[in-house]
Amino acid sequence: MEIISHAFWAATAYKAKQKIKPSNHEKKVNFFLFVFWSMFPDIISFGLIAFWIILVFVSSGFDSSFLPSHMRAINGGEPSAPAGFMPIFQMTSIIYSASHSIVIFFLAFSLFFYFLKNPPWTMLGWFLHILIDIPTHSSQFYPTPFLWPLSNWHFYGISWGTPWFLILNYSAMIIVYFLFWRRKRKKETIV
């Protein structure tokens, strides 16, 4: 999924967790950090390339011909293959694989836990990101190699950029927040 949807679904998961089991005596999970971690894999993967594209655009005008074909075709097109002609695309591919790997996530989570001596629950937003991306990325545009570096196998999911899926996703977002708003309004009228 795209980064806005990741932030939204992480915020929804956080809010749902609070409704199911309010954290009265537990240490509260920071909402903003949880949402940040849910966007982290895409920020770290595409931040460098976004900066580079902006730099190219500002310095010489935008011409998509410098992009590999798998980045020009978001939905359909050729299967994505490592972009061999520019190191920036190779770096992005490696960072994407690492940041979308459950193996790397558990390693990072364990290291944070070891050094902080406390489970970094906010990092579960990162795990949620990976779980959402596994079925919502096709093999044609940044498939999610969730077992990397052990394996490059990925699930042949549905592209989040497919029009009917986008409509379904954004409709679900609107419905969920409408329900949250309605519930809050009912509570306010009772008090």
N, C-alpha and C positions, 0 to 999 in steps of 0.2 A: 504494500500500500504506500501511498504517498505520505509525507511527513505530517500533514495536518490531520489526516485520519488517525495516524498513530497517536498523536497527542490527544485527540478526542477520545479514542477508545481507552487509552491509559487513564484519562481523567474519569471516564465512566467506570472503569474497573476499580479505581480508587474510591469513588463515591459509593459504589455497590458494596465494596468491602466494609466501608464505614457503616452502611445500613445493616449489613448482616451481623457484624461483630464490632460494635463501637469500641474503640480503644480507650477505656477509662483508666485502667491501671497499666496498660502496656505503653512502651515508648512509642509515641506517634510517628508514623512514617510521613516525611515531609512531602506534601503534595507536589510542589514545584520540582523537587529533585526527582520524584517518581516520573513525572511527565517529561522532564529533561532526559532521563535515562531511556524513556520510550522512544525518543527521537535520536538519541545518541548514535546508533548504527548508521543512520542516513547522514547525520551531520558530519561524522568523521569520514564516511565514505565519499560523500559528494562535496564536502566543503572546499577541499583543495581544487577539485576540478571546476567547481562553480567560480572560485576566485580566478582561476586560469582563464576560463571562458569570458568572464567580465573584463579581464586584462586584455585579452585578444580583441574583444568587441570595442573597448575604449581606444586601443592603439591602432587598429586597422579596419574597423567596421566589421559587422557580423556577416560571416559567410559560413553556412553550415557544412560546406564541403570539407573543412578540416576535421569534422567529426567522423568517427568510424560509422559505418552503415548501421550497426546494431544500436547506436545511440540516436540515429535519425529516425528510426522506426520504433515508436513506443508500442504500438499494437500491431502484431503481425510482423511481416518482413522476414529477414534472414535470422537464423538462430544466432544468439550472441556468442561470439568467440573472442578470445583475448585479443585486444587491439595491439597489433605488433608494431605499428609504425610510429607511435609516440609514447615515450616513457610515462607521461602523465596518465594515460589510459591504462597502462600496465599497473602502475601504482594504485590507481583507483580500483582496479579489479582485485588486487591482492588485499587492499584494505576492506573492500566490500566483503570478500570471502571471510576474512578474519572477524569483522564486526557482526556478521550474520551467522556465526557459528555457535552452536550450543556448547561445543567443546571449549572454545575460547571464552565464552561467557562464564561457564562453571570454573574455569581456571582463574579468571579475573575476580569472580565472586569469592572464591576460596582465598585468594591472596589478600583481598580487602578484608575479609573476615579474620584471617590470621593476624594481619597487622593492626587492625582496629579493635580486635578482641570483642567484636560485636557484629552480628549479622547485618550487612548493609542492605536492608530490605528495599530501599529505594531502587537498587539496581535491578529488582525484578521487573521494572519497566522495560529494561533491555531484553530480558527473557520474553516478555509479552510481545515485544516488537518482532522477535524472531518467529515466535509461534504464529503471529498474524501473517508474516511474510511467506511462510512455507506454502500455504495453499493459494496465496493471492499474487504469486509471480509465475508467469509462464516460463517455459524453457527458452523463449525467444527474446526476453528482455530481463536481464539480471535475475536469473533463477537463484533461489536461496540455497547455497551449499551449507546446510546446517550441520553437517558432520565434518566440515573442513577442520584441520588438515588430514584427518583420517581418511576421508573420502570426498570426492567431488559430486557424489550422487545428490540429486535434488528431486523434489516432488514436481510432477508436471501439472502445475496448478493453472488457475484461471488468471489472466492478466487483470490487475486492478484497474487498468486503463480501458477495459472493455466497456463500451457505453452502458449496457444494461446493468453491469456490476457497479459502475459509478453511481448510477441512479439509485440502485438498491442500497448501496453504502450510505450515500448522503441522505436518502429518505429515512434510513434507520437512525442516523444521527439526529435528524430533526424530530422524529417520533420519540426517541429516548429523552432528549432534552425538553420536549413538550411535557412528557410524563413527569420528569423531575420538577419542572416549573409548576405543574398542576398540583403535585403532591405538596410542594412548599406552600402554595397558595391556600390549599385546604387546611394545612396546619396553622397558618396565620389567621384564618377566619375562625378557627376553633378557639384560639387564644384570645 
